[in-house]
Amino acid sequence: MNTKTQDFINESHLKMPQILDEVNNNNRNHNINLKKAKIFINSQITSRRRRAARNLINNTYYITFKEIFNNIENLVKSVYNYKTDSKFVMFVGSRDGSTYFISLIVIYFIEKLGYDIPEIIHTFNDAKFYPKRDLIIFDDCIHSGGQMGLILDDIQHIFNRTYIASVVITDVAERRISRRLVISISIYKIKSFEYYLTEEEYFDLIYFFNSYSATCVSSIYLDYKIADHTSTPITALMFGPILPSNLELDYDKIKNMELLDDEYIKNIKIDEDKIDVEKQIEFVPFIKGLENNEILGNDIPYGILLESRDDICTPNKYTKTLSKIYDKNNRLPLSFYKYLNNNNKKMKLT
């Protein structure tokens, strides 16, 4: 057993009491408030916007941490059913990632079940020391499969077989991963937007509520995190925006993402130009526990609000407001595993 593996086991032992306390004693509820969701839908000022808001609500999935935790044991059992004589190698990534956090729990269940402890690797450089072994990667939720694909690009070729085990996965992510000759194991398989919606309905949902992402294929959130805009419509989920008359979108960015074609953009602009009422942006957060997000204010252009963290590096008059939005202390549901992975201080988790 290498030093990194022993250190990771020790960290799992250190962190598990707090994780178990979270599972057993924290009854957080970040479900959708249906009354607020109805207001969010009905307050949109055009029928097309209302349809998009309704499709967002109807196709949003909420998974609790307790569900994630309890199903990790099932994932571990499933993965070890495939085990050969070769010892597993487990990629856990960096401390601020969900893979790292989930892997701490995986170690807990591997020890509980009496299975062979895998060798732990944190980086792509670590992988070269374990050629022709079997690789396992655990995660809580795989949205589009893009990020996992980048990991596999760098290290999959080194290993004999690769197992991706995730409690939640979308059909799009599963297809992308399966093309790489990877064994994919999951508990909840969630259909993406394209399964339930027409192309126009899907494009409308993205255009109105996640305009600058071509990789957002579903709306899934956990009671301890909402993924960023590349994976899920985070702005809509956090704030419940009642869209203003003028969205002030950056059409160069929309065009560059190559999801919405020129004909669609031309037609949606025609529809939007017909709006003859003046309305500033308002917020009706519809996820329980996020009610305080309604105080964001109505002075920030909607197109700016949709920007990712990477796009707000250039200071402007909205930088302070945007920084407040992206501050991990203000981002609810609170991503408590980021605190847990980076310090040992006991926290009150909201």
Buried (B, 14 or more C-beta within 10 A) or exposed (E): EEEBBEEBBEBBEEBBEBBEEBBEEBEBEBEBBEEBBBBBBEBBBBEBBBBBBBBBBEBBBBBBBBBBBEBBBBBBEBBBEEBEEEBBBBBBBEBEBBBBBBBBBBBBBBBEEEBEBBBBBBEEEBBEEBEEBBBBBBBBBBBBBBBBBEBBEEBBEBBEBBBBBBBBBBBBBBEBBEEBEBBBBBBBEBBBBBBEBEEBBBBBBBBBBBBBBBBBBBBBBBBBBBBBBBBBBBBBBBBBBBBBBBBBBBEEBBEEEEBBEEEBBEEBEEEBEEBEEEBEBBBBBBBBBBBEBBEBEEEBBBBBBBBBEEBBEEEEEBEEBBEEBEEEEEBBBBBBBBBBBEEEEEEEBE
